């Protein structure tokens, strides 16, 4: 498919707990090598992790900007205690900083100021889109569980409102957040004394059914899909629905190569089918696109069956 100037490739925030040097070096490589337009950084899942990364933000942001990337800071997606509120406030009040709100607690600080709405905010309806746009939101990343029909409806509304839409097209799907830490509990620890055991699973901990079938992935207090969302074969349809930005969610495999494959697909240098084959060799996880096609999210709907 031929791309337009308005379509961009983005890299969402790292959802997992990686060692600081790995976290920093990942973004440095993205800055220098990845064909992405916008990069989101910031701790979204657990405020206890934030102190590890906050000292790295200035250097990482500077390196990304030097590499020609736009930098957006993402807020926490679950705010339950004063420390969480303070973390969100400290991020939002920084002037001349682009912020993506993932929880309503950020909206108080961002009201009347241009900002983005993250996929954890659950924008499902036209009314919600219009309400948040009136408060200053200019860009929306939609929840990954929305079917194509709903995305098309929101795309039409976004055009009327003069705002832009983003959709996650790659990576494990964020499904839920809890006040409890699954990771800590699985290792016989409490949330307050977790000792950051989530660092042992840099792509999430696999959760199996009673029959031993991989079903979900656990990331601290967050539940994710076990499968890896892959909408490379739906990019053209999404663009036609008014989606302007396509989000890749970071994992430990070669995200620079993943970004290059998606960029080549957007630019018409490789077919969607060819891109899917290349991505399968990289991911190490089964793919899914069921939510988009209005079926179980964990399912993979083949292109041939869609046209049948």
BELZILIN-V666382 format. One record per backbone hydrogen bond with DSSP energy under -1.0 kcal/mol. NH is the residue of the N-H (numbers start at 1). CO is the residue of the C=O. E is the energy in kcal/mol with one decimal. If there is no record, write none. Layout:
# BELZILIN-V666382
nh = {NH,NH}
co = {CO,CO}
e = {E,E}
This chain:
# BELZILIN-V666382
nh = {7,8,10,11,12,23,24,25,26,27,28,29,30,31,32,33,34,36,37,38,39,40,41,49,52,53,54,56,57,60,61,62,63,64,65,66,67,68,69,70,72,73,74,75,77,85,86,87,88,89,90,91,92,93,100,101,106,107,110,111,112,113,115,116,117,118,121,124,129,130,131,132,133,134,136,137,138,140,141,142,146,148,151,152,153,154,155,156,157,158,159,160,161,162,163,164,166,167,169,170,171,175,176,178,182,185,186,188,189,194,197,199,200,201,204,205,207,209,212,215,216,217,218,219,222,223,224,225,226,228,229,230,231,234,238,239,240,242,243,244,245,246,247,248,249,255,258,259,260,261,262,263,264,265,266,267,268,269,270,275,276,277,278,279,280,283,288,289,290,293,294,295,299,306,307}
co = {4,244,246,38,248,19,20,21,22,23,24,25,26,27,28,29,30,34,9,9,70,11,72,46,49,50,50,53,54,56,57,58,59,60,61,62,63,65,64,37,39,98,41,100,44,81,82,83,84,85,86,87,88,89,73,116,103,104,106,107,135,110,136,99,139,101,118,122,125,126,127,128,129,130,133,132,115,164,117,166,143,292,147,148,149,150,151,152,153,154,155,156,157,158,158,138,140,245,247,247,229,223,223,221,220,181,182,185,184,191,194,196,197,198,201,218,216,213,209,207,207,224,205,222,219,176,217,173,215,286,171,288,169,231,234,235,236,239,238,165,165,8,167,10,170,253,254,255,256,257,258,259,260,261,262,263,265,264,264,271,272,273,274,275,276,279,228,299,299,289,291,290,296,302,303}
e = {-1.3,-2.5,-2.8,-2.2,-2.8,-2.7,-2.8,-2.5,-2.1,-1.6,-2.2,-2.2,-2.2,-2.6,-1.7,-2.6,-1.3,-1.8,-3.2,-1.3,-3.0,-3.0,-2.4,-1.5,-1.9,-1.2,-2.6,-1.9,-1.1,-2.5,-3.1,-2.3,-2.3,-2.5,-2.6,-2.2,-1.4,-1.7,-2.5,-2.8,-2.3,-2.9,-2.7,-2.3,-2.9,-1.9,-2.6,-2.2,-2.3,-2.6,-2.7,-1.3,-2.3,-2.2,-3.1,-2.8,-1.9,-1.1,-1.3,-1.6,-3.5,-2.4,-1.3,-2.8,-2.7,-3.2,-1.6,-1.1,-1.9,-2.5,-2.7,-2.4,-2.0,-2.0,-1.4,-2.2,-3.1,-2.3,-3.0,-2.6,-1.4,-2.7,-1.9,-2.3,-1.8,-2.4,-2.4,-1.9,-1.7,-2.7,-1.8,-1.6,-2.0,-1.3,-2.1,-2.0,-2.7,-1.9,-3.2,-1.1,-1.7,-2.8,-1.6,-1.6,-1.3,-2.0,-2.5,-1.8,-3.1,-1.0,-1.1,-1.8,-1.9,-1.7,-1.8,-3.2,-3.1,-2.3,-2.1,-3.0,-1.7,-2.6,-3.0,-2.9,-2.1,-2.8,-3.3,-1.6,-1.0,-3.2,-1.8,-2.1,-2.7,-1.4,-2.6,-2.5,-1.8,-1.3,-2.1,-1.8,-1.9,-2.2,-2.7,-2.2,-2.2,-1.3,-1.9,-2.6,-2.0,-2.2,-2.2,-2.7,-2.5,-1.9,-2.5,-2.1,-1.1,-2.8,-1.0,-2.4,-2.1,-1.7,-1.9,-2.5,-1.8,-2.2,-1.7,-2.8,-1.5,-1.2,-1.8,-2.3,-1.8,-1.5,-1.3}
